[in-house]
């Protein structure tokens, strides 16, 4: 018989190396997948791992995709380190986009540049309100934050659909479900001419630094982790687990809402039913592949962005379905979980105990 036995001490090396191993296994399975689909595996890997980085323009598009993933994953890292399982960052992303879009629609050609901070603040508040519902239901009624946050994703999608099909629909949009294009003054400033990279990447990198300082250099960060991971010890030390719940969800929701605001006031430029791009769900994988560490999340966000761009290129150049992106994301998460399981446990071979029959001689 084979059973899993917990290791006395997990390997420090494999703690950080297992994401790399998971990626290598994902690539190997990807090769087999391309062969099974009748495609050249070299070209398949090329569109996923070389095309997104082969030129300055490709790198700029990679950063455009990585920005929302990085921002959302930073917020989720706070949640997961606090043992708060926010699975609904996608809904908070959408509500941040809705709130930011509502402010952007108020702008006119003569509106001053103050509108941009107002748009970003509205996005943050929209995400925080949506995550605050989860915190309130969890804190007041002990409702599962996993189920509540996930179900609120679909409510957020319905709110967005109602607005773009109804009161916010562009009357001059040929009956398409979308708002009017936002005024130029609402656009997030771009960092380089001829590139779509905007100021959002700066906010994301500042978030990396801020989260690192919060987690590893402040007493508040220590209290946050203890309150989530060891509630009994936290209560003994005078820490509030309810406060940790609210802080984790508000930070996570605010980050997701900020990402939504940057998306609609940046690359998209209006509200459409296609604002939900799956970034909130993909950011969960980003956070875990990055080991819930701010620096690790940067690299995993870039990797996940390569999957997004690679999926689009595989569709246009190789004739493969765009859903291949989700396949690679799922494979990466599955392989990471498998590697982590074997990092903490080992296989043990045991012989079944002999069956003793009563009365046998």
N, C-alpha and C positions, 0 to 999 in steps of 0.2 A: 504494500500500500504506500501511496505517496501523500504526504501532507505538508502544509506550510508551517514552519516553525520560526518564531520571531528571533531575529539575530540579537545577540547580547548588546552589540554596538554597531549601528549602521556606519558604513564607510563614509568618511568625510569627502574623499575624492569623488565617489559616485553620487554624492548629494548634488554636486555641480556638474558632473559629467553625464548623468543620466539624460538630461535634455538633449545633449549632443548625440548620444546613442539612439534616443528615440527618433531624432531627425534622420540619422543614417538608416535606421530600419524603415522609416517612412519613404525615403528615397528608393530603397531596394524594392519595397512593395509597389511603389510608383512605376518602376521599370517593368515589373511583371504586368502591371495594369496596362501600360502602353502596349506591351507585346500582345496581351490578350485582346486589345481593341484594334489590333492590326496597324499600329502606328510605330514609327521609328522612335525607340526609347531615347536615343541621343537628342533628337529634335524636341521630344517631349520635355526632357530635363532642361534643355536649353531655354525653352520659353518660360520655364518656371524660375530658373536660377541664374541665367545669364542675361536674357533680354531686359529684365528690370534694372540692371546695373551697368549696361554696356556703354552708356553715353550720359553726358550731363543732363540732358532732357529726361532720360529714363530715370536717373537718380532723383530728379526733382519730382517726377510723378510718384516715385516710391515714397518720398517724404510727404506728399499730399495724402496718400493712402494711410501712411503710418501715423499721422498726427492725431486723428480721432481715436484710433486704436490705442495709442500710447496714453492719451489723456484719460480715456475711460478705464483702461487697465490700472492706472495709478490709483484711481478712486476705488476700484475693486480690490486692489492689494490691501488697502486700509480695512475694508470690510472683512476680507478673508483672514487677515492676520488677527482680527478681533473676533473671529469665529461667528461672524454674521454673514449669512449666505444670501447675498443679493444676486439673484439670477435675472432680475428684470431691468438691467442697465439699458437694454434696447428701448424699453418704454420711457425711461427717464431721458434718453437721447432724443426720442421723438417729441416729448413734451417740452424739452429745452428748445428744440427747433421750432415748435409751434409758438411758444412764448416769444422767442427772438423774431420769428417771422411776423408776429402781430405788431411788434414795435417797428420793424423795418417797413411795414406797410403804411405806417403813419408818416414816413419821411416824404418830403417834397424836394424839388430840385434846389430850393433855396435853403434847405436844412443844413446846419453846421456839422462839423466833424464830431461833435459831442454825441451824435446818434450811435456811433460805433460802440463806445463803452456802455451805452444804454442797452443796445442789442445784446451784448455779451452778458451783462448783468441780468437781463430778462431770461436769457437761456439758463444761467446758473440757478436762478430762482425757480424757473419752471421744473428743472430736474430735481431740485431740493424738495419742492412741494410734493412731487410724485413719489419720491423716496420717503418723505415724511409720512405719507399715508401708511406705508409699510411699517415704519417705526412705531406709529401710533397704534396700529392694529396688533403688532407684536407686543408692545409694552403694556397695552390695556387689556387685551383679550388673549394673549399668548398664541395668537394666530401664527402659523408657519410662515416665516419670511420668504421661504423658497416658493411656496404656492402663491402667496399674495403678490409678490413682486413679479412672478411670471405671468399671472393672470392680468395684472395691470398693463402688461405689454400690449395685449389685445385691445384693452380699453383705450389706450393711447392711440393705437392705430385707427380705431373707430372715430376718435375725436378728430384726428387729422383728416380722415376721409370725409367726415361731415363738413369740415370747414372748406376743404378744397372743392368739394362737389356742391357746396351750398353758399353760405354768406361771403366767403372770401374768394369765390371763383371769379376769375378775370372775365369781365363782360366782353372784352375784345379778344378773348383767347380761343375763338372758333370752337367753343363748347368743350374744350379740353379741361379736365379736372386739375386746375392749377391756379395759383394766384398770379397776379401781374408780376413781371420782373421787377425786382427791387431797384430803387434809384441807385445811381452810381456812387453816391455819397455813403451808402450803407455797406459798400463792399469792404471786406477786411483788407488792409493794405498789403500789397505783395512785396516780397523781399527783393525780387530780381525781375528785371524786364524780360519779357518773353517766357516767363515761368509762372506756373500756378501756385508755387509755394508762397504762403502768406505768413502773416505775423503769428498765426496759430502755432507754428513750430517753435517759436520763441517761448510762447506761453507753456507749451508742453515740456520743453527743456527746463524752464524755471520750476515747473511742477515736479520734475525729477529731483532737482536740488532741494526744493522745499520738503518733499516727502522724505528724502534721505535725512535731512536735518531733524524733521519731526520724529521719525521712527528711532533714530540711533543717537540723537544728541539732546533730546528733551525728556523731562520727566513725564510730560503729558503723553508722549508716544509710548513710553514704558507702561504708564497706567492704562492706556488704551488696550495694549496687548494683554496685559494681565487680567483686566476686567472681562475680556472676551474668552480667554483660554482657561482661566482658573477663577470662576465667579466666587467660589467659597473663599479662596485666598484673598481675592480682591475685597470682598465684604469685610474680612478680618482686618485688612489694611486700611479700611475706610474708603475704598474706591467704589464708585457707583456703576453697576453693570448696565443700568438703564441709560445712564449718561453715555456709556461706551456705545450702546446700541444706536442712540440718536446721532452721536458724532460720526460713527462709521457710515450710517446710511445717508446722512446729510452731505458728508464729504463725497461719497460715491455718487449720489444723485446730482450734486452740483457739478462734479467733473463730467458726468455723462451729458448733463444739460449744456455745459460749456462746449463740449464737442459738437452737439447738435446745432448750437448757435453758429459756431465757426463753419460748419458744413453748409448751412443754408445761406449765410451771409458771405460765403467764400465761393467754393467751386460751383454750387448749385444756383444760387442767386434768386431763388423763389421757392415756394412750398409746392410740392407735388405729392401724389400718393407713393412715390418711389423714394421718399426720404428715408424710410426704414431700410437700411442696407445690410443689416445683420452685424453691424459693428459691435453692438452691445453684447451679442452672444460670442462673437469671435474674440472679444477682449477678455472673456473668461479664460480661454485657452492661452491668450497672451500673458495674462497674469500668472498662470501656473507654470508655463514654460519658462517664464522669467523668474521663477522661484519666489514670487511676491517681493522681489527686491527691486528698488527703483532702477538701478543700472541694468539688471537682467531684463527688465520689462522693455527697455529701449531696444535691445537686440531682438527680443521675441516679437516686438511690434514690427520691426523691419522684415523679419522672416514671414510673418503673417501677411504683410503687405505684398511680398513677393508672390504668395499664393493667390491673392486677389488678382494681381496684374497677370500672373501666369494663367489663371483660369480664363481671363478675358482673351488673352492671346491664343490660348489653345482652342478657344471657340472660333476665332476668326481665321487662324492659320492652319489648324489641324482638323477642323470640323468636329471637334469634340464638344460635348455639352458643357455649359458654364457651371453646372453643378459639380464639375470636377474639383472646383475650389473647395466646396464643402467636404468632398471626399478626402482631400489632402488634410484639411483641418481636423476632421474626425480621426483620421489615421494617426496624426501627430498626437492628439490628446490620448487616444487609446494606447499608443505605444509608450507615452510618458507615464500613464498610470500603471502599465505593466512593468516598466523599468523601476518605478518607485516601489511597487509591491515587492519585487525581487531584491530591491535595495534594503528593505526593512525586514524581509523574511527570506528563508532559504528552504529548499526542498529537503525533506527527510524521508528516507526509505524505512518503512517499518514492516515487520512481519505480523500478520494477523494472529491474535491469540488463539490457541487451540480450543475448540469447543469441547467442553466436558459434558458427556451425557450421563445423567443419573442412572445408577444401577449398572453401568458398564464395567466390565472387569478387564 
